[in-house]
């Protein structure tokens, strides 16, 4: 964590990491001093991330009674589109369990209306392999108050 960052702000960006662009974005978040937690529905993937020292949160299928609230404040959610089914499931989880803005990063505009109806705050359609333009500015982060998980 950056030494000049307010230590009391233990907010996390929650994201899916299905490809190299998403992994680069995760690393860029961490370079900015923003904690990143990976959202996954695969127990083996969760173990892989945790073995690498990355906080990982298990997200069972949408509507599953086993889904839990994040144990940490979430300042933003970044969902990199994998399959429509996965992205919709993660989006429903994020909309139901956080108050944070949800960004869906997709390569196709075809599903953007669906994502907006399911609760996406922003749908970014891009073929760029670098989406660092989505990173919050350092000043904006210091002024930002993290969103707390929803109750119950």
C-alpha positions in Angstrom: 0.0 0.0 0.0 1.2 3.5 -0.7 2.6 5.2 2.4 0.8 8.5 1.6 -2.6 6.8 1.4 -4.9 7.0 4.3 -4.3 3.8 6.2 -7.9 3.7 7.5 -9.3 3.3 3.9 -9.2 -0.5 3.5 -11.5 -0.4 0.5 -11.3 -3.0 -2.2 -12.0 -3.1 -5.9 -13.8 -6.4 -6.6 -13.1 -7.8 -10.1 -13.2 -10.8 -12.4 -10.0 -11.8 -14.1 -10.8 -14.0 -17.1 -8.0 -12.7 -19.4 -4.6 -10.9 -19.6 -6.3 -7.4 -19.9 -8.1 -8.0 -16.6 -4.9 -9.2 -15.0 -3.0 -6.1 -16.1 -5.9 -4.0 -14.7 -5.7 -5.8 -11.4 -1.9 -5.1 -11.2 -2.5 -1.5 -12.1 -5.0 -1.2 -9.2 -2.5 -2.6 -6.8 0.2 -0.2 -8.1 -2.2 2.7 -7.3 -2.5 1.3 -3.8 -6.0 0.0 -4.3 -6.6 -3.4 -2.8 -8.0 -5.9 -5.4 -10.1 -8.9 -4.6 -10.9 -11.4 -7.3 -14.5 -12.6 -7.7 -14.8 -16.2 -8.9 -17.4 -19.1 -9.0 -14.6 -21.7 -9.2 -13.2 -23.1 -5.9 -10.0 -24.1 -7.6 -9.5 -20.6 -9.1 -10.1 -19.1 -5.7 -7.4 -21.3 -4.2 -5.0 -20.3 -7.0 -5.5 -16.6 -6.3 -5.2 -17.1 -2.6 -2.0 -19.1 -3.1 -0.6 -16.0 -5.0 -1.5 -13.8 -2.0 -4.5 -12.2 -3.7 -7.8 -12.0 -1.8 -10.4 -14.0 -3.6 -14.1 -14.2 -3.0 -16.3 -17.1 -3.9 -19.5 -16.3 -5.8 -21.7 -19.3 -6.3 -24.3 -19.3 -9.1 -26.7 -16.3 -9.0 -29.6 -16.8 -6.5 -27.7 -19.6 -4.6 -28.3 -19.4 -0.9 -24.5 -19.8 -0.4 -23.6 -16.3 -1.6 -22.1 -14.2 1.2 -21.7 -10.5 1.6 -18.2 -9.2 1.1 -16.2 -9.0 4.4 -14.6 -5.7 3.3 -15.8 -2.4 1.9 -16.0 -2.4 -1.9 -15.3 0.9 -3.7 -15.9 -0.4 -7.2 -16.7 -3.6 -9.1 -15.0 -4.3 -12.5 -16.5 -7.3 -14.4 -14.5 -8.3 -17.4 -16.9 -10.2 -19.7 -16.1 -13.9 -20.0 -19.3 -15.6 -21.0 -22.8 -14.1 -20.8 -23.8 -16.6 -18.1 -20.8 -15.8 -15.9 -21.0 -12.1 -16.4 -24.7 -11.9 -15.6 -24.2 -14.0 -12.5 -21.4 -11.8 -11.2 -23.4 -8.7 -12.1 -26.4 -10.0 -10.1 -24.2 -10.8 -7.2 -22.6 -7.3 -7.3 -25.9 -5.5 -7.6 -27.4 -7.5 -4.7 -24.4 -7.4 -2.3 -22.6 -4.1 -2.8 -23.5 -0.4 -3.2 -20.5 0.2 -5.3 -20.6 1.3 -8.9 -20.3 -1.7 -11.3 -18.3 -1.5 -14.5 -18.8 -4.2 -17.1 -16.0 -4.3 -19.7 -17.1 -6.1 -22.8 -15.9 -6.5 -26.4 -19.5 -6.4 -27.8 -22.2 -3.8 -27.5 -24.9 -6.5 -28.1 -25.4 -7.3 -24.4 -25.0 -3.8 -23.0 -28.7 -3.2 -22.5 -29.0 -6.5 -20.6 -26.1 -5.6 -18.3 -27.7 -2.2 -17.6 -31.0 -3.8 -16.8 -29.2 -6.2 -14.4 -27.6 -3.3 -12.5 -24.4 -2.3 -14.3 -23.6 1.3 -13.5 -21.4 1.5 -16.6 -20.9 -0.8 -19.6 -17.6 -0.2 -21.4 -17.4 -1.6 -24.9 -13.7 -1.8 -26.0 -11.3 -4.0 -27.9 -8.3 -2.3 -26.1 -6.0 -4.6 -24.1 -5.3 -1.7 -21.7 -8.3 -0.3 -19.8 -6.3 1.7 -17.3 -8.4 4.7 -18.2 -11.0 3.2 -15.8 -8.6 3.6 -12.8 -9.6 6.3 -10.3 -7.2 9.2 -10.0 -5.0 9.3 -6.9 -6.7 12.5 -5.7 -10.1 11.1 -6.3 -9.3 8.0 -4.4 -8.1 9.9 -1.3 -11.3 12.0 -1.4 -13.5 8.9 -2.0 -15.3 7.3 0.9 -15.6 3.6 0.3 -19.0 2.0 -0.1 -19.9 -0.4 2.6 -21.4 -3.9 1.9 -25.2 -4.0 2.0 -26.7 -5.3 5.2 -28.7 -8.6 5.3 
